[in-house]
Amino acid sequence: MLTHPDFLWRNPDPKPSYDVVIVGGGGHGLATAYYLARNHGLTNVAVLEKGWLAGGNMARNTTIIRSNYLWDESAAIYEHSLKLWEGLSDELDYDLRFSQRGVLNLAHNLGDVREGRRRVNANLLNGVDAEWLDADEVKKFCPIINVSDSARYPVMGATLQRRGGIAKHDHVAWALARKADACGIDLIQGCEVTGFEIAGNRVTGVRTSRGPIAAGKVALAAAGHTSVLAELAGIRLPLQSHPLQALVSELLEPVLDCVVMSNAVHVYVSQADKGELVMGAGIDAFNSYGQRGGVHVIEAQMAAALELFPIFSRVRVLRTWAGIVDVSPDASPIIGPTPVDGLYINAGWGTGGFKATPGSGWVYAHTLACERPHPLAEPFALERFTTGALIDEHGAAAVAH
Ligand SMILES: Cc1cc2nc3c(=O)[nH]c(=O)nc-3n(C[C@H](O)[C@H](O)[C@H](O)COP(=O)(O)OP(=O)(O)OC[C@H]3O[C@@H](n4cnc5c(N)ncnc54)[C@H](O)[C@@H]3O)c2cc1C
């Protein structure tokens, strides 16, 4: 066990039993652990991570944060998250490099324009800041965008959420892990969950690569691997796992001071503190668990990026990668209990769950601790796929973030 004071968290061996076992040490698992301790005083908790902490999508995403979703249920949960982001650096006593630099969602056709304007109105009704910009205003806000009529997909306008922005993902993970650890929660790396102990219809523990661990409750927070895990407990989830790719450029002088996203051409880009352009692509269409994707997807993404930003034409790509995202039929998350007593899921955040990290952790911790869904999580129950009460966020979520 590492006990050196310079380490941000301990590296403990698993205990035989915990009140709550969280499966997955990404952002959502860590945030859930932190809020279990902070909001509910529950600390006999373990986070089991098969690899290293936050080495999954948490390390692989493009860090865009916003709350301008269409439906009331989504606006409420993402706005709750955004409000938490606004105080999170202070609360965790760690500079998360949270930068509210504004997020533009570009419109390239009349359908986009109608959807964007509708979303601005819906956001305003929900108390979420939102503006509609025409093409000239887009150019003023972000001078390096090509708004010319001769572009293949001309920019016809954009929504703008000024409170949206980015944060530094590894700082977020480290800060949450440090606080959870300080509360006494065990963060156990290199510990893969390989099965569940179920007595009657109640989960009583997990089987892991480091031996069995008994648990009062088990909380899945395994993003792209949730459906595989749920299947081990006999539950078939309506989730599809896809690779989602991103890339960074070489380091540049400051050139882009906002976030620009386009669902139509599948580009979302910001410039990180260090100077690299961070760009994401559309999902690879096939299902896969390999954390890599097809080159053609990146090629199409770069072609679109160059048309939007001719100034990037000589920029070199430094590296590309993929994460495995869990996409639900209505592009909204699934949070709450499962048909197995004591087994809970928090999944389906798909291509857009980084922004939800604190909000998701907050409502999931409440759901686990109180044994009933947090009011913000209630509409996102698994049952909606049988009742039909879907929350269709394809317009706001689709692939752009
Ligand atoms: C390229 C890309 C770009 C993205 N861009 C954005 C963006 O700009 N904005 C945004 O809001 N979202 C974005 N996302 C989505 C976001 O990253 C995810 O929705 C979010 O990170 C998922 O939650 P998580 O952090 O807990 O997942 P993860 O970090 O993937 O955590 C899940 C963990 O579970 C572990 N695990 C899996 N199976 C087991 C097992 N059997 N036993 C133990 N541990 C297990 C994994 O190793 C992993 O560490 C992007 C994703 C990708 C891939």
The ligand as a Tripos MOL2 file, in Angstrom:
@<TRIPOS>MOLECULE
LIG
   53    58     1     0     0
SMALL
NO_CHARGES

@<TRIPOS>ATOM
      1 C1        -13.6700   10.7520  -28.2390 C.3       1 LIG1
      2 C2        -14.6890   11.1290  -27.2180 C.ar      1 LIG1
      3 C3        -15.0710   12.4620  -27.0850 C.ar      1 LIG1
      4 C4        -16.0100   12.8190  -26.1320 C.ar      1 LIG1
      5 N1        -16.2690   14.1440  -25.9730 N.ar      1 LIG1
      6 C5        -17.1300   14.5390  -24.9960 C.ar      1 LIG1
      7 C6        -17.3370   15.9200  -24.7830 C.ar      1 LIG1
      8 O1        -16.7220   16.7840  -25.4160 O.2       1 LIG1
      9 N2        -18.2210   16.2850  -23.8140 N.ar      1 LIG1
     10 C7        -18.9220   15.3590  -23.0850 C.ar      1 LIG1
     11 O2        -19.7410   15.7590  -22.2630 O.2       1 LIG1
     12 N3        -18.7050   14.0350  -23.2440 N.ar      1 LIG1
     13 C8        -17.8320   13.5880  -24.1920 C.ar      1 LIG1
     14 N4        -17.5900   12.2510  -24.3740 N.ar      1 LIG1
     15 C9        -18.3590   11.2650  -23.5780 C.3       1 LIG1
     16 C10       -17.7920   11.0560  -22.2020 C.3       1 LIG1
     17 O3        -16.4110   10.8360  -22.2660 O.3       1 LIG1
     18 C11       -18.4770    9.8660  -21.5260 C.3       1 LIG1
     19 O4        -19.8880    9.9580  -21.6340 O.3       1 LIG1
     20 C12       -18.1510    9.7790  -20.0520 C.3       1 LIG1
     21 O5        -16.7640    9.9360  -19.8500 O.3       1 LIG1
     22 C13       -18.6040    8.4190  -19.4990 C.3       1 LIG1
     23 O6        -18.4720    8.3090  -18.1020 O.3       1 LIG1
     24 P1        -17.1310    7.8640  -17.3600 P.3       1 LIG1
     25 O7        -16.2150    9.0450  -17.3420 O.co2     1 LIG1
     26 O8        -17.4730    7.3110  -16.0640 O.co2     1 LIG1
     27 O9        -16.5950    6.7070  -18.3480 O.3       1 LIG1
     28 P2        -15.2040    5.9650  -18.3410 P.3       1 LIG1
     29 O10       -14.0980    6.9040  -18.0520 O.co2     1 LIG1
     30 O11       -15.1340    5.1760  -19.6020 O.co2     1 LIG1
     31 O12       -15.3530    4.9980  -17.0670 O.3       1 LIG1
     32 C14       -15.8350    3.6700  -17.1030 C.3       1 LIG1
     33 C15       -14.7840    2.8010  -16.4560 C.3       1 LIG1
     34 O13       -15.3050    1.4910  -16.2460 O.3       1 LIG1
     35 C16       -14.2250    0.6040  -16.3250 C.3       1 LIG1
     36 N5        -14.7310   -0.7540  -16.4890 N.ar      1 LIG1
     37 C17       -15.3620   -1.2620  -17.5580 C.ar      1 LIG1
     38 N6        -15.6550   -2.5700  -17.3580 N.ar      1 LIG1
     39 C18       -15.2100   -2.8590  -16.1100 C.ar      1 LIG1
     40 C19       -15.2140   -4.0510  -15.3310 C.ar      1 LIG1
     41 N7        -15.7330   -5.1960  -15.7860 N.pl3     1 LIG1
     42 N8        -14.6500   -4.0220  -14.0920 N.ar      1 LIG1
     43 C20       -14.1170   -2.8710  -13.5920 C.ar      1 LIG1
     44 N9        -14.0750   -1.7240  -14.3110 N.ar      1 LIG1
     45 C21       -14.6280   -1.7250  -15.5580 C.ar      1 LIG1
     46 C22       -13.4370    1.1210  -17.5160 C.3       1 LIG1
     47 O14       -12.0990    0.6480  -17.5190 O.3       1 LIG1
     48 C23       -13.5380    2.6210  -17.3250 C.3       1 LIG1
     49 O15       -12.4180    3.1790  -16.6700 O.3       1 LIG1
     50 C24       -16.6340   11.8340  -25.3120 C.ar      1 LIG1
     51 C25       -16.2520   10.4910  -25.4300 C.ar      1 LIG1
     52 C26       -15.2700   10.1410  -26.3520 C.ar      1 LIG1
     53 C27       -14.8500    8.7050  -26.4490 C.3       1 LIG1
@<TRIPOS>BOND
     1     1     2 1
     2     2     3 ar
     3     2    52 ar
     4     3     4 ar
     5     4     5 ar
     6     4    50 ar
     7     5     6 ar
     8     6     7 ar
     9     6    13 1
    10     7     8 2
    11     7     9 ar
    12     9    10 ar
    13    10    11 2
    14    10    12 ar
    15    12    13 ar
    16    13    14 ar
    17    14    15 1
    18    14    50 ar
    19    15    16 1
    20    16    17 1
    21    16    18 1
    22    18    19 1
    23    18    20 1
    24    20    21 1
    25    20    22 1
    26    22    23 1
    27    23    24 1
    28    24    25 2
    29    24    26 1
    30    24    27 1
    31    27    28 1
    32    28    29 2
    33    28    30 1
    34    28    31 1
    35    31    32 1
    36    32    33 1
    37    33    34 1
    38    33    48 1
    39    34    35 1
    40    35    36 1
    41    35    46 1
    42    36    37 ar
    43    36    45 ar
    44    37    38 ar
    45    38    39 ar
    46    39    40 ar
    47    39    45 ar
    48    40    41 1
    49    40    42 ar
    50    42    43 ar
    51    43    44 ar
    52    44    45 ar
    53    46    47 1
    54    46    48 1
    55    48    49 1
    56    50    51 ar
    57    51    52 ar
    58    52    53 1
@<TRIPOS>SUBSTRUCTURE
     1 LIG1         1 GROUP 0 **** ****
